[in-house]
Amino acid sequence: MSETAPSPQHADPRVTIVLPCYNEQDHVVAEIERICAAMDASGHSYELLAFDDASTDDTLARLRDAELHFPNLKVIAFSTNGGAGTVRRIGTQRARGEIVVWTDADMSYPNERIPELVDILLKDDTIDQVVGARDQEMGSYRFLRVPAKWLVRKLAELLTNSHIPDLNSGLRAFRRDVSLPYLRLLPPGFSCVTTITLAFLSNQHAIHYEPVSYAKRAGRSKFRPVRDAYRYLLQVLRMVMYFNPLKVLMPPALFLLGTGVLKVVYDVVTDPVYIRNNTIMLLMTGLIVAAMGLLADLIVRSRDS
């Protein structure tokens, strides 16, 4: 007797959309309606995983009610707040689709364009991630966010030798199998999107940036300017150190050694029999930093071999 093919309703979906929800009671249902309408019209099989991240309002109740009306929606509730990065990591691990989409539930991203991002991946197998590159910054504290994010983005471009139109967009689609080795690197907070971008770039996985509009978020912003900007900067340095430590350590090492050599010449010219202590400190510090860089690079290469 020949085997019966699995029925379509039991087949794994092609796309998994991971939606973190934290205190989004006033607009989360509207966001779910928008996502499901776009995906239903696209013809792609999909699942929508909505995670309530221990909300303190009625978000979970609204999600449970929506689950009864949207057959592709599955609600997962956390007992404690884990952060957007934790939600996205667990959501990607649980995903059944070959394409995973990350987005937010605050009405800021054009989630009706999710099928477009998915189509780009499906039509071009050389691309591993599609990022919705925002056309403007609409968050709170713009006078702090814009320059801080610009500086961090330029640093990331310098360290990865890549053009990055938007380093921390929350709207992106990527191939699940490519992302799996990097999920353990995701921090629990918002910088998880920066991490997945840098992980792909550092390992030569092609990223396509698709321009999208960006609206002012609904509800109250959870961005904390000083703390989150510091975390973004720290995460960029951490990720580049993890994949290519020479990019971070060799420039300061060469600067110190070069300055030390010039200082030696100056010392010899001014006093041929005396090398000053600060000159020796410059040379020794440069050598130590260079040695650390080479040792870190050796560890990275041993880890990847």
C-alpha positions in Angstrom: 0.0 0.0 0.0 1.4 3.4 -1.0 1.9 6.1 1.6 -0.6 8.9 1.7 0.8 12.4 1.3 0.3 14.6 4.3 -2.7 16.9 4.1 -2.0 20.6 3.5 -3.4 21.6 6.9 -0.8 19.4 8.7 2.1 20.4 6.5 4.7 22.8 8.0 4.1 26.4 7.1 6.7 28.1 4.8 6.8 31.3 6.9 6.9 31.9 10.6 6.3 35.4 11.9 7.5 36.1 15.4 5.7 38.9 17.2 6.9 40.1 20.7 4.1 41.7 22.6 4.6 43.7 25.8 1.8 46.0 27.0 0.3 46.4 23.6 -3.4 46.0 24.6 -4.8 48.9 22.6 -3.4 47.9 19.2 -2.2 44.3 19.2 -5.4 42.9 17.6 -5.2 45.5 14.9 -1.6 44.5 14.2 -2.5 40.8 14.1 -5.4 41.6 11.6 -3.0 43.6 9.4 -0.4 40.8 9.3 -2.9 38.0 8.8 -4.7 39.9 6.0 -1.4 40.5 4.1 -0.3 36.9 4.5 -3.6 35.4 3.5 -3.6 37.5 0.4 -0.1 36.5 -0.5 -0.9 32.8 -0.7 2.1 31.8 1.5 1.5 29.2 4.2 2.4 30.7 7.5 2.1 30.7 11.3 2.0 33.8 13.5 3.7 33.2 16.9 2.6 36.0 19.3 4.5 36.0 22.6 3.1 37.9 25.5 6.2 38.9 27.4 4.5 39.0 30.9 2.5 42.1 30.1 1.0 44.0 33.0 -2.1 45.1 31.0 -4.7 43.2 29.1 -2.5 42.2 26.2 -2.6 38.5 27.0 -6.4 38.5 27.2 -6.7 40.3 23.8 -4.3 37.7 22.3 -6.2 34.8 23.7 -9.4 36.2 22.2 -7.7 36.8 18.8 -6.5 33.2 18.8 -10.0 32.0 18.6 -10.6 34.0 15.4 -7.3 33.7 13.5 -6.5 30.0 12.7 -2.8 30.8 11.9 -2.2 32.5 15.2 -0.6 30.8 18.2 -0.2 32.6 21.5 2.7 31.8 23.9 2.7 33.5 27.3 5.8 34.1 29.4 5.5 34.1 33.2 8.4 36.6 33.5 9.5 39.4 31.2 12.4 38.1 29.1 12.9 40.9 26.6 12.4 41.2 22.9 15.7 39.3 22.2 14.5 36.3 24.3 11.2 36.3 22.5 12.8 36.4 19.1 15.3 33.7 20.0 12.7 31.3 21.4 10.3 32.1 18.5 13.0 31.3 15.9 13.9 28.1 17.6 10.2 27.0 17.7 9.5 28.2 14.2 8.4 25.5 11.7 8.8 27.8 8.6 11.9 27.9 6.5 11.6 31.7 6.5 11.4 33.5 9.8 10.1 37.1 10.0 10.7 39.4 13.0 8.6 42.5 13.5 7.0 44.6 16.2 3.4 44.9 17.5 3.4 48.7 17.9 2.1 49.7 14.5 5.4 51.4 13.5 6.4 49.0 10.7 4.5 48.4 7.5 3.7 44.8 8.3 1.4 44.6 5.2 4.7 44.4 3.3 5.9 41.2 5.0 5.0 39.1 1.9 7.3 41.4 -0.2 10.3 40.6 2.1 9.5 36.9 1.9 9.2 37.0 -1.9 12.7 38.5 -2.2 14.2 35.6 -0.2 12.3 33.0 -2.1 13.1 34.4 -5.6 16.9 34.9 -4.9 18.7 32.1 -3.1 21.9 34.2 -2.8 20.2 36.4 -0.2 19.9 35.1 3.3 18.3 38.1 5.0 16.0 41.0 4.0 15.9 44.0 6.3 13.2 46.7 6.1 15.5 49.8 6.1 13.5 52.6 7.6 13.2 55.9 5.8 13.2 58.0 9.0 13.5 57.8 12.8 10.2 58.3 14.5 10.9 57.2 18.0 11.0 59.3 21.2 14.2 61.2 22.1 15.0 61.8 18.5 17.7 64.3 19.3 19.6 61.6 21.1 18.6 58.5 19.1 19.5 59.9 15.6 23.2 60.9 16.3 23.8 57.9 18.6 22.5 55.4 16.1 24.4 57.1 13.3 27.7 56.8 15.2 27.1 53.1 16.1 26.0 52.3 12.5 29.1 54.0 11.1 31.3 52.1 13.5 29.6 48.8 12.5 30.2 49.7 8.8 33.9 50.3 9.5 34.4 47.1 11.4 32.5 44.9 8.9 33.5 46.6 5.7 29.8 46.7 4.7 27.2 49.4 3.8 24.5 49.2 6.4 21.5 51.5 5.7 19.7 50.4 8.9 21.5 48.5 11.6 18.7 47.9 14.1 15.4 47.7 12.1 12.9 45.5 13.8 11.4 44.3 10.6 13.3 41.6 8.8 13.0 38.2 7.2 15.7 35.5 7.0 16.4 31.9 6.4 15.9 30.0 9.6 18.6 27.4 9.0 21.2 30.1 8.4 20.3 31.9 11.7 20.4 28.8 14.0 24.1 28.9 14.8 23.8 32.6 15.9 20.7 32.4 18.1 22.7 31.7 21.2 24.5 35.1 20.7 21.3 37.1 20.9 21.0 39.4 24.0 17.7 39.6 25.7 17.1 43.3 24.8 16.5 45.3 21.7 20.1 45.0 20.4 19.2 41.4 19.3 18.4 42.9 15.8 21.8 44.5 15.7 23.3 41.1 16.6 21.6 39.1 13.9 22.7 41.7 11.3 26.3 41.7 12.4 26.4 37.9 12.7 25.2 37.5 9.1 27.6 40.2 7.7 30.6 38.8 9.6 30.0 35.4 8.1 29.5 36.5 4.5 25.7 35.9 4.5 24.2 38.4 2.0 21.7 40.9 3.3 19.3 42.9 1.1 18.0 46.2 2.5 14.5 47.0 1.3 13.3 50.6 1.9 10.2 50.8 4.1 8.2 53.6 5.7 8.3 54.0 9.5 5.5 55.4 11.6 5.4 56.8 15.1 4.8 53.8 17.4 1.5 53.3 19.1 1.6 53.3 22.9 4.5 54.1 25.1 8.1 53.7 23.9 10.3 51.2 25.8 13.5 52.8 24.5 15.8 54.2 27.2 18.3 56.5 25.3 21.4 56.3 27.4 21.2 52.6 28.4 20.1 51.3 25.1 22.6 53.4 23.1 25.4 52.1 25.3 24.1 48.5 24.8 24.0 49.0 21.0 27.6 50.2 21.0 28.8 47.4 23.3 27.0 44.8 21.2 28.7 46.0 18.0 32.1 45.7 19.6 31.3 42.4 21.1 30.0 40.8 17.9 33.0 42.0 15.8 35.3 40.8 18.6 33.6 37.4 18.5 34.0 37.0 14.7 36.9 39.2 13.7 38.9 40.4 16.8 41.8 41.8 14.7 39.4 44.5 13.3 39.0 45.8 16.8 42.4 45.3 18.4 45.0 45.8 15.6 44.2 49.4 14.8 44.9 50.7 18.4 47.9 48.3 18.6 49.4 49.7 15.5 48.6 53.3 16.6 50.4 52.7 19.9 53.4 51.0 18.3 53.7 53.7 15.6 53.5 56.4 18.3 56.1 54.6 20.3 58.5 54.4 17.4 58.2 58.1 16.7 58.7 58.8 20.4 61.9 56.6 20.3 63.2 58.8 17.5 62.4 61.9 19.4 64.0 60.6 22.6 67.2 59.6 20.7 67.4 63.0 19.0 67.0 65.0 22.2 69.0 62.6 24.4 70.9 59.8 22.7 71.5 57.8 25.9 68.1 58.0 27.5 64.8 56.4 26.4 61.9 57.8 28.5 59.6 55.6 30.5 56.4 56.8 28.7 58.1 55.7 25.4 58.6 52.2 26.8 55.1 52.1 28.0 53.7 53.0 24.6 55.7 50.3 22.9 54.9 47.6 25.5 51.2 48.5 25.5 51.1 48.3 21.7 52.8 44.9 21.8 50.4 43.6 24.4 47.3 44.7 22.6 48.7 43.2 19.3 49.5 39.9 21.1 45.9 39.9 22.5 44.5 40.4 19.0 46.6 37.6 17.5 45.7 35.3 20.3 42.0 36.1 20.0 42.1 35.6 16.2 43.8 32.2 16.7 40.9 31.2 19.1 38.3 32.3 16.6 40.0 30.3 13.8 40.3 27.3 16.0 36.6 27.6 17.0 35.4 27.8 13.4 37.7 25.0 12.1 
